[in-house]
Amino acid sequence: MGTIAKQLRKMTPFETLLLMGLLLLAAFMSLPIVFIANHAFKPFHELFLFPPTFLAKEPTLTNFYDLFLRPGATIVPFSRYLYNSVLVSALAMAAVILSSCMAAYVLSKLKFGPKRIVMGAIMLALMYAAETVAIPRYLIIGWLNLNNTYFGHVLPVVASPVAVFLIKQFIDQIPNELLEAAKIDGASEFRVFARIIVPLAMPAIATISIITFQGVWGDTSASTLFMQDETMKTLPYYMMTLTSGAANTVAGQGMAAAAGLLLFLPNLIIFLLAQRRIMETMVHSGVK
């Protein structure tokens, strides 16, 4: 506290004014987070107040009780959706990191014939929206008999052009002389990749982990298209049924508010823990 007070006293009037402006902007940007957190604790009658209130007047845990316990007595329990989401997100992150790092290393440091064609295809893939490849994905998953399996959730996201591009841009900054010195000392290609490339590219890997986790954690397309068994669907799909089902449009709002908070918290926590890595990646990869 003493150090902060000394720094504040040394600030010029312009810096003080700039700091106050940034604090006000940060407070304004945090309003949606405050609303989501309080909305989950509002009793049923406060969810439909107009105009809506940011803070819960009578906080309650009823929404979380309904979310965790009541559905379990009749249909698939909430814990099953949560388990599926956690498992699918972890498998997808591991698969994307491994495949993207290996592809980026090959594209950045190794020489082979169609390298420019492959890189051009990756750049072209960056321009396509996910919806445009929904039908090919559906046909491939059906052809491989991966419906109602966890691989059906993971396989469509393994090939990530964004992840390959970001990690390749980061690996480009690593000097070739460093890799050649390791090879002269007897290191194999895999050892160079595992002991030099991966540790130095860790900021980019952390960024890709966050992007992949956020994309998979909130995705409903795999549950909608590839999973016919209710026990294989994920938490975002369950939340969607709470708010869009004809019978639960009103009655499910409390559970939907609690589920919304549970869906949001992992993204916030992971971002806060790895925000420094994200900034390092943006600087070193040239992405502004």
C-alpha positions in Angstrom: 0.0 0.0 0.0 2.9 2.3 0.8 4.5 1.8 -2.6 1.2 2.5 -4.4 0.7 5.7 -2.3 4.2 6.9 -3.3 3.5 6.2 -7.0 0.2 8.0 -6.8 1.9 11.1 -5.3 4.5 11.2 -8.1 1.9 11.2 -10.8 1.3 14.3 -12.9 -2.2 15.8 -13.2 -2.5 14.3 -16.7 -1.6 10.9 -15.4 -4.0 11.2 -12.5 -6.8 12.2 -14.9 -5.9 9.3 -17.2 -6.0 6.9 -14.3 -9.4 8.1 -13.1 -10.7 7.7 -16.7 -9.4 4.2 -17.0 -10.9 3.2 -13.6 -14.3 4.6 -14.6 -14.0 2.6 -17.9 -13.1 -0.6 -16.0 -16.0 -0.1 -13.7 -18.4 0.3 -16.6 -16.9 -2.7 -18.4 -17.4 -4.8 -15.2 -21.2 -4.1 -15.1 -22.1 -7.2 -17.1 -20.1 -9.4 -14.8 -21.9 -7.8 -11.7 -25.2 -8.4 -13.4 -24.5 -12.1 -14.2 -23.3 -12.8 -10.7 -26.3 -11.1 -9.0 -28.8 -12.5 -11.5 -28.0 -16.1 -10.5 -28.8 -15.3 -6.8 -32.1 -13.5 -7.5 -35.4 -15.1 -6.3 -37.9 -16.0 -9.0 -40.0 -12.8 -8.6 -36.9 -10.5 -9.0 -35.9 -12.1 -12.3 -38.8 -10.5 -14.1 -38.7 -7.0 -12.5 -38.9 -4.1 -14.9 -36.7 -2.2 -15.1 -34.3 -5.0 -14.2 -32.0 -4.5 -11.1 -28.3 -5.1 -11.0 -28.1 -6.2 -7.4 -30.2 -9.0 -5.8 -32.5 -7.5 -3.1 -33.1 -10.9 -1.5 -30.2 -13.2 -2.5 -31.1 -16.9 -2.5 -29.5 -20.2 -3.4 -32.8 -21.7 -4.7 -31.7 -21.4 -8.4 -28.6 -23.5 -7.7 -30.7 -26.0 -5.7 -33.1 -26.4 -8.6 -30.3 -26.6 -11.1 -28.4 -29.4 -9.3 -31.1 -31.4 -7.6 -34.5 -31.2 -9.1 -33.6 -32.3 -12.7 -31.8 -35.3 -11.3 -35.0 -36.8 -10.0 -36.7 -36.9 -13.4 -34.3 -36.8 -16.3 -30.5 -36.6 -16.9 -28.9 -35.0 -13.8 -27.1 -31.7 -14.1 -23.9 -33.2 -13.0 -23.8 -35.4 -16.1 -23.9 -32.3 -18.4 -21.2 -30.7 -16.3 -19.0 -33.8 -16.4 -19.4 -34.0 -20.2 -18.4 -30.3 -20.6 -15.3 -30.6 -18.4 -14.1 -33.8 -20.1 -14.8 -32.6 -23.6 -13.1 -29.2 -22.9 -10.0 -30.9 -21.4 -9.7 -33.5 -24.3 -10.2 -30.7 -26.9 -7.5 -28.5 -25.3 -5.0 -31.3 -25.3 -5.7 -32.4 -28.9 -5.6 -28.8 -30.2 -2.4 -27.9 -28.4 -0.6 -31.1 -29.6 -1.7 -30.9 -33.2 -1.3 -27.2 -33.6 2.2 -27.1 -32.0 3.4 -29.9 -34.2 1.9 -28.3 -37.4 3.2 -24.9 -36.5 6.8 -26.2 -35.9 6.8 -28.0 -39.2 5.5 -25.0 -41.1 7.9 -22.6 -39.3 11.2 -24.4 -39.2 11.2 -27.3 -41.6 11.4 -27.2 -45.4 9.2 -29.4 -47.6 7.7 -29.0 -51.1 4.0 -27.9 -50.7 4.8 -25.7 -47.6 3.4 -22.6 -49.2 0.3 -24.4 -50.4 -0.4 -25.7 -46.9 0.1 -22.3 -45.4 -2.2 -20.8 -48.0 -4.9 -23.3 -47.2 -4.6 -22.5 -43.5 -4.9 -18.8 -44.3 -7.9 -19.5 -46.5 -9.5 -21.6 -43.7 -9.3 -18.5 -41.4 -11.9 -16.8 -43.5 -14.6 -19.5 -43.2 -17.2 -19.3 -40.5 -17.9 -22.5 -38.6 -21.4 -22.7 -39.9 -20.2 -23.2 -43.5 -18.5 -26.5 -42.6 -21.3 -27.9 -40.5 -22.6 -30.3 -43.2 -19.1 -31.7 -44.0 -18.5 -32.2 -40.3 -21.8 -34.0 -39.9 -21.1 -36.3 -42.8 -17.6 -37.1 -41.5 -18.7 -37.8 -37.9 -21.5 -40.1 -39.3 -19.1 -41.9 -41.6 -16.7 -42.6 -38.8 -19.5 -43.7 -36.5 -18.6 -41.1 -33.8 -22.1 -40.1 -33.0 -22.8 -40.3 -29.2 -19.1 -40.5 -28.4 -16.7 -38.0 -26.8 -14.6 -38.2 -29.9 -17.6 -36.8 -31.8 -17.3 -33.6 -29.6 -13.5 -33.3 -30.0 -12.7 -34.3 -33.6 -14.4 -31.3 -35.2 -12.3 -28.8 -33.3 -8.9 -30.5 -33.5 -7.9 -28.8 -36.8 -7.7 -25.2 -35.7 -6.4 -22.7 -38.3 -6.3 -19.9 -35.7 -4.2 -22.0 -33.3 -1.7 -23.0 -36.0 -1.4 -19.4 -37.3 -0.8 -17.9 -33.8 1.7 -20.5 -32.7 3.6 -20.4 -36.0 3.9 -16.6 -35.8 5.4 -17.1 -32.3 7.8 -19.9 -33.3 9.0 -17.7 -36.2 10.6 -15.5 -33.6 12.8 -18.3 -32.3 16.4 -18.1 -33.8 17.2 -21.0 -36.2 20.8 -20.9 -34.8 19.4 -22.1 -31.5 17.8 -25.2 -33.1 20.9 -25.9 -35.2 23.1 -25.8 -32.2 20.9 -28.3 -30.4 21.0 -30.6 -33.5 24.8 -30.4 -33.6 24.9 -31.5 -30.0 22.9 -34.6 -31.0 19.3 -33.7 -30.3 16.7 -35.4 -32.4 13.9 -33.5 -34.2 11.4 -34.6 -31.5 13.8 -33.6 -28.7 14.3 -30.1 -30.2 10.5 -29.8 -30.5 9.8 -30.9 -26.9 12.7 -29.3 -25.1 13.1 -26.0 -27.0 10.1 -25.1 -29.1 7.4 -26.0 -26.7 8.9 -24.2 -23.6 9.7 -21.0 -25.7 6.2 -21.0 -27.3 4.4 -21.4 -23.9 2.8 -17.9 -24.1 1.2 -18.8 -27.4 0.2 -22.2 -26.1 -1.5 -20.6 -23.1 -3.4 -18.2 -25.4 -4.6 -21.1 -27.6 -5.6 -23.0 -24.5 -7.9 -20.2 -23.4 -9.3 -19.6 -26.9 -10.0 -23.4 -27.3 -11.5 -23.7 -23.9 -13.8 -20.8 -24.4 -14.9 -22.1 -27.8 -15.6 -25.7 -26.6 -17.0 -24.8 -23.2 -19.8 -22.7 -24.7 -20.4 -24.7 -27.9 -23.8 -26.3 -28.5 -23.4 -27.4 -32.1 -21.7 -30.8 -31.3 -24.5 -31.7 -28.9 -27.2 -30.6 -31.3 -25.8 -32.2 -34.5 -23.8 -35.3 -33.4 -25.3 -36.4 -30.1 -28.7 -38.1 -30.1 -28.2 -39.6 -26.6 -29.1 -37.1 -23.9 -26.4 -38.4 -21.6 -23.7 -37.4 -24.0 -24.8 -33.7 -24.4 -23.0 -30.8 -22.6 -23.8 -28.1 -20.2 -24.4 -25.2 -22.8 -26.9 -27.4 -24.6 -28.8 -28.1 -21.3 -28.8 -24.4 -20.6 -30.2 -23.7 -24.1 -33.1 -26.1 -23.4 -33.9 -24.3 -20.1 -34.4 -21.0 -22.0 -35.8 -22.1 -25.3 -38.0 -25.1 -24.4 -41.7 -24.3 -24.7 -42.5 -25.7 -21.3 -39.5 -24.2 -19.5 -39.4 -20.7 -20.9 -40.6 -19.1 -17.7 -40.1 -21.8 -15.1 -36.5 -22.4 -16.1 -35.2 -18.8 -15.9 -33.9 -19.2 -12.4 -31.9 -22.4 -13.3 -30.8 -20.7 -16.5 -29.4 -17.8 -14.5 -27.5 -20.1 -12.2 -26.2 -22.1 -15.1 -25.1 -18.9 -16.9 -22.9 -18.0 -13.9 -21.4 -21.5 -13.8 -20.7 -21.3 -17.5 -19.1 -17.9 -17.2 -16.9 -18.4 -14.2 -14.3 -20.8 -15.7 -13.7 -18.4 -18.6 -13.2 -15.5 -16.3 -10.8 -17.4 -13.9 -8.7 -18.8 -16.7 -8.4 -15.4 -18.4 -7.4 -13.7 -15.2 -4.7 -16.4 -14.6 -3.2 -16.2 -18.1 -3.8 -12.6 -19.2 -0.1 -11.8 -19.1 0.6 -14.8 -21.5 -2.1 -13.5 -23.9 -0.5 -10.1 -24.1 3.0 -11.6 -24.8 1.5 -13.7 -27.6 -0.1 -10.7 -29.2 3.1 -8.7 -29.1 5.4 -11.5 -30.4 3.0 -12.8 -33.1 2.4 -9.4 -34.6 -1.3 -9.6 -34.0 -2.7 -6.2 -32.9 
